Amino acid sequence: MSSLLSNRDQWSHSSSMSEPPTVSFYTYCYAMTKSCTLCSKPRDVLVRCQIDESQKWHFVCPGACWKSVSGGVEDAKGMQDEYPYYRYGGMVSC
């Protein structure tokens, strides 16, 4: 069996039900939210970035949390002394 099964195929192979349950787009997106690394609030849009010496990728809110780790500048240009570990990795959304 291929390891690249669609969600529908995975559902039918792992459940006695023949079809996955129908859910609204809102419910699906809410279930797909991630929490901000810093404030833990679930968000549907986050900034993926590195913020410390661990070089681990974090997901932070695009508001106050992101500004606190980047100075509010996408790639922290001109702010390397203040945010030496910051590295922008793009926006992540539902």
Beta strands, then each sheet from edge to edge (+ up, - down):
strand 1: 34-35
strand 2: 42-43
strand 3: 45-50
strand 4: 57-60
strand 5: 87-93
sheet 1: 1+ 2-
sheet 2: 4+ 3- 5+
end
